[in-house]
Amino acid sequence: MFSETAQCLKTVAPLFSQTAFLKDLSRLPSHGGVVCLQARRHFSVSRCLTAKAPPARKPRERVEIPGLEMITYGERMHYVPGLAKPVNPHWERDYKDPRYYRAPPAHEMPLYKDKPCYVYNQRTSALEGVCQALWLTKSKLISGLPPHLLALAANPANQIPDQDERVQNAIKHARFWDTTEERPSKEKYSNTLLMNLLHLCATLQSSHPAIGRRILAEKYSLAATWKRGYDLFQIRGQNGLLHNCMDPLPEVSGKQEVADTADHVLESFYPVSPSIDLQKVHVYKEEMNCSGFRGDYPYPHAHTLYFMEGADARWKLLPEQFRAKMVMFSFGNALARAYTLYGTQPQGILDSPVTVQAVGTNGRIFQFMVFQLNTTDLSGDDGIKNQLWLEKDVELYDFAKVRPLIKKKQVKVPAGLAGYKPEAFSKFLALYLNGAV
């Protein structure tokens, strides 16, 4: 009797889905009794909802036999089964239409070159971080900010009245008051906090008139080219907010300290290539150097670059790569200015070094940087080096909570601003006042 049941199952098996067939088959008694099975069909659309896309159809290969002409339905002006599809020549318009523009292959472009160029832009995530940026810019790293800069903010004459209270109000405005939502996003409050601090520093213009000789520029495009070893490098893109000045920043190191950098040995990260994670292009201009402003711009000198860690929501960098971006764009602004002053020919040592500052923040943690360009001869590892002062991960406050953090019925972090650290704003103010005191 069991053999008859099995034969019936084979007959109706196509009407069953695989899952239902296995379930019903498991209900058969082990002693071979007859069980009445009901045939069920399952209609599903799960294939249309799956993430796996169907494989692309392979284009049909056209076979051309010399001496034989393919019969097409081109003369009949309509489709005819059994006849081949006609191949029409490409129609070239006698006018320019950007909607249908087709770029020529890279090797046919006028700017194509066999030698590649490695481009650093605002979205580049350098694998080795600051170490890689130091090698690319031929720079010596010095931990901490220069002491004479920190002394500017320590002087009571250079401080803001009720400084700590006003800074805390600026933080509260960015974190609590400047939103109708439960809490503002990181991109919003970091930008608001930076603008609040800049506005607070600008209140010193009455006692420091040189502050009025500056202007903020946004979304400017930078381009600078240099050779490092046998490779060609370029830095391009928009880095964010730039504080321009009519007067250049004073040099940080004297001539003797600059001369001592010749003994410094650059740190190597072998076997990693220095050009890793940089965009490799073959279509480029060799002499591409532009500060982003015209030659008659009244504020030609870059004072301070301000970077926001969450400025691009679609592309986020880790802290080490974020600091490398600050180094590269500070170097790019200084190099573009040096080319304007001294020409594009490599200079072993500049008569007047170019100094550029940078500040990066994510709304709570700040990165402070001062870059001094001493040389534009960057091809070899020997000779004079550029200098970089870096102070990283400086916290402005510990917590800014909309609601208190409670664990085990105990308030761990109270609501509001907690753990304010005035030293961070003092360093921010010191870089702002550099060149105005």
Beta strands, then each sheet from edge to edge (+ up, - down):
strand 1: 112-120
strand 2: 139-143
strand 3: 214-218
strand 4: 222-228
strand 5: 231-237
strand 6: 241-245
strand 7: 279-283
strand 8: 301-308
strand 9: 354-361
strand 10: 365-373
strand 11: 386-395
strand 12: 399-401
strand 13: 405-407
strand 14: 410-413
strand 15: 416-418
sheet 1: 4+ 5- 1- 7+
sheet 2: 2+ 11+ 10- 9+ 8+ 6- 3+
sheet 3: 12+ 15-
sheet 4: 13+ 14-
end
